[in-house]
Amino acid sequence: MHFIPLHWKLFRVGCILQLIAVAGEMMFSLGSLFTGKFPVSDSISILVHIAMFLFVYMALSIINYNYPDTPLSATQKKYFNWLFIINFLSIVFLFGNLVSNWRFINDILKDTKVGIGTWLSFGWTVWYSLLVFLFHVVFLFGMYRLRRIIFNNTLKNWNQQFETTSNSNHP
C-alpha cells in the first residue's frame, strides 16, 4: 500500500460527496423527464450528470490504483481526456442551472415578505446547485493536478531506472 497525502484523502471524500450529489441530481432529472414539460433540457441534464458520474468514478479509480506513480493506460488516457473535456464544458450547464434556480426562487420570493427560514426552505435547490457547481470546479482542478502528478512521478521513476541501468553498464 502506498502513502496517500491528506489532501488526496480529502479529495477522495469530496469525490464520494460529489458522486452522491450527482446521483441525486441525475435521479431528479430522470423523474423530471417523465413528469416535466422540458424533455430536451432534462435529457441533456441526464447526459451531463452521467458524464460527471463517470468522471468522478474514474477519479476514485485513479487514486486507488494509479497514485502515486503507476502510469495510466492508453485506454484510461483516452477516457480521461474525453471525460475531462465533457466535464469542463458541463461547467456552463451547471452554472446555467444555478442561475436558473436562483431566478426561479428569487421571482417567487421577492414579492412576498418572508423570513430567512422560508428562504432557506425554498432555496435548497439553489444551495444544492451551488454546491454541485463548486464541487465540480474543485474536482476538475484536482483531476488535472492528479494526472500531472502521476505523469511527473512516472517520468521521474523511469529516469531513475534508466540512470541506474546506464551507470551500472559503464565502468
N, C-alpha and C positions, 0 to 999 in steps of 0.2 A: 504494500500500500504506500502511496506517495503522500507527501505532506501537501495539504491544501491550505493556503493562507486564509486568514479571517475574511478578507474582502471577497474572496471567491466563495466562501461558505455563505456569506450574506447574499451574494449574487444568486447562489443556488436557492436560498429561501425565497428571494424575490422572484425567481423563475417559477417556483411552486405556487406562490401567490398569483403570479401572472397567469399560470395555467388555469387556476380556479376562476379568476376574473374573466378570462377569455372564454372559458367553457360556459360560464353564466351568461355572458353576452351572446354567445352562439345559440344557446337554448332560447334566450329571449327573442332573438331574431328569427329562429325557427318557428316559435309559436306565433310570432307576428306575421310570418309569411303566410300562415294558413288562416289567420283571422284579420289581418290588416288590409289596408287599401293600397299599399305600395309594394307590390310583389317584386319589382325590379330592384328597388332600394334594399329590400330585405334579403334578396338573393345575393346582391353584392356584399351586404354585411356578413352573410354566412360565409361566403368565399374568403373575405378578408380575415375573418376570425379563424377559419380553418388554416389559412396560411400562417397566421400568428401562432396558433396552437402547435402546428408542425415545427415552426422555428424554435419555439420555447422548448419543445420536447427534444429537438436536436441539440440545443444548448446544454440541457441536462446530460444528454448522452456524451457530448464532447467533454464536459467537465469530468464525468465519471470515467471515461475510457481513454481520452487523449491528453488530458492535462497531466503533467506539465510539458512533456516533450515527445509524445507519440504523434507522428505526422498524420494529417488527415489523408484518407484515401482519395483517389481521383473522384469516385462517386460522391463521397462526403463533400469534397470541394465544390463539385458541380451543384449539388443540392443546396449547400450553404450559400453560394453566390446567387442562385435564383431566389431562394427564400429571403436573403438579405435585401435584394432589390425590391421584391414584392412588399416586404415588411417596411422598407424605407418609404415606399410610395403609400403604404397604408397609414402613415402619419397624417397625410392630408385627410383621409377618410375619418380617422379618429378625431382630428381637430374639428372637422365639419360636424361630426356627431356631437361633440362638446358644445359648439356654438349653437347648434340646432336645439339641443336640450336646454341650454341657458335661455335662449329666446322664448321657447315654449313656456318654461316656468316663469320667466320674467313677465310675459304677457298675461299670464293667468293671475299672478300675484301683485302686479303693480297697481291695479285699480282698487284693490281691497286693503283695508287696514288689518294686517296680520302680524302676529308676533314671530319671534325668532324660531319658536318651536314649529310653527306652521311652515316657515321657510325651509327648515331642516327636513320636515317630514315630506313635503312636496319636492324638495330639491335633492333627494337622494340620487336621482338619476344623473343630475349634474355632477355631484360629488363622485359617483361611480365612474362616469365618463372621464372626469378629470384624473382619477386615479389610474384608470386603464391607459390613458394617454401618457401620463408622466412615467408610469412603469415601463411603457413601451419605448419611450425615448431613452430612458436609462438602460433598458435592456439592449437596445440596438448598439449603444455606445459600448456596453460591456461585451457584447458579442464581437464587435470589431477588435477590442483590446485582447480578448481571449484568443482570437485567431492569430493576431500579431505575436502574442507571447508564445504560443505553441510553435509558430513558424520560426521565430528567433531562437528559441530553445533548441529546436530540432537542428537548425543550422549550426549552432554552437556545438552541439554534440557531434555532428558529422565532422566539423572542422577539427575537433579534439581527436576523434578517431583517426582521421587521415594524418594529422600531425604526429600522433603516436606511432602509426604504422610507417610513415615515411622516415621518422627518426630511428626506428629500430632496424630498418633495412639498410641504412647507410652507416658505415663505421665512423 
